[in-house]
Amino acid sequence: MLYSLCHYYKQNGDLMQDPEMCFAVVDNRERSKDYTAVYVVPYMYQQANLGIYQESIQIEEGCFFSSFDERQQAQHAAFADSWLDNIEQQGFLLGLQEGAPE
């Protein structure tokens, strides 16, 4: 599965990504409750106002990783960790943990 997480603002009537990140969910579970075998991997970063568009992993047909830039993917993962921590600290994830799977 592929997901996008984005913060937008308007500039001259256009929606601008500031930033957008896309994530691939890799589910290697053999047992349904083995969540240690589920990985969420950032593969794209975009910031419209700076003209930045980066793909650290090329994905074909929605699931096959055809190429991988290890250095850039590590940068994407570090940014995603920081960004998601910031989102959590701002209180946007409150209540979601109550419904999290066991």
Secondary structure, 3 states (H helix, E strand, C coil): CEEEEEEEEEECCEEEEEEEEEEEEEECCCCCCCHHHEEEEEEEEEEHHHCEEEECEEEECCCEEEEECHHHHHHHHHHHHHHHHHHHHCCCCCCCHHHCCC
